[in-house]
Amino acid sequence: MKKTYLTIAVVLALGASLTLQSCLGSFALTNKVLSWNRQVGNKFVNELVFVAFCILPVYELTALADILVINSIEFWSGENPVVAETKVVEGKDAKYLVQSDKTGYTITNLSDQSQYRFNFDASDRSWSIEKDGQEHKFMTFVDDTHVKMITPDGDFRTVELSQQGVYAYEQMVGAGNFYAAR
């Protein structure tokens, strides 16, 4: 009897893997929980929270919700309902409303209602900033270890994504002086 159940389970799993191969989904809810866990504390606290969430079964429930509901919505509508988020952030001089969606962020200064939009263009893997209808590209990913960043004169320079590369870019644009003046 047990052998029959095992055979049926294997056949169903293989059938599902063949029919569902193109709608894997982004598992946004599960990834949000994992991202939150990575920010809880040091690596030992993170590991304890991870184990507790496996026991409770937080990860299992979020994965099930992703599989049965959220990934299906994403597949049929093209948008993931978990991706959009709105937060109020308190800055030194004002409060800001930060709204995120699948293509970037809109930041609104709640004091004077000024707005900036950060857009990500997946076709060329670039970020740009939009203000008053004018859009300016400021960063493009070259590969996993390099980006092209805008310079003060409007050109672009390839920067290595390392401590030394970022430091060299800060020195070139004078960011060190900016931080020192603050």
Secondary structure as GFF3:
##gff-version 3
##sequence-region A 1 182
A	DSSP	alpha_helix	2	19	.	.	.	ID=ss1
A	DSSP	alpha_helix	28	38	.	.	.	ID=ss2
A	DSSP	alpha_helix	43	55	.	.	.	ID=ss3
A	DSSP	alpha_helix	58	65	.	.	.	ID=ss4
A	DSSP	pi_helix	66	70	.	.	.	ID=ss5
A	DSSP	alpha_helix	71	77	.	.	.	ID=ss6
A	DSSP	beta_strand	85	90	.	.	.	ID=ss7
A	DSSP	beta_strand	95	101	.	.	.	ID=ss8
A	DSSP	beta_strand	104	109	.	.	.	ID=ss9
A	DSSP	beta_strand	115	121	.	.	.	ID=ss10
A	DSSP	beta_strand	126	131	.	.	.	ID=ss11
A	DSSP	beta_strand	134	143	.	.	.	ID=ss12
A	DSSP	beta_strand	146	150	.	.	.	ID=ss13
A	DSSP	beta_strand	156	160	.	.	.	ID=ss14
A	DSSP	alpha_helix	163	173	.	.	.	ID=ss15
A	DSSP	alpha_helix	175	181	.	.	.	ID=ss16
###
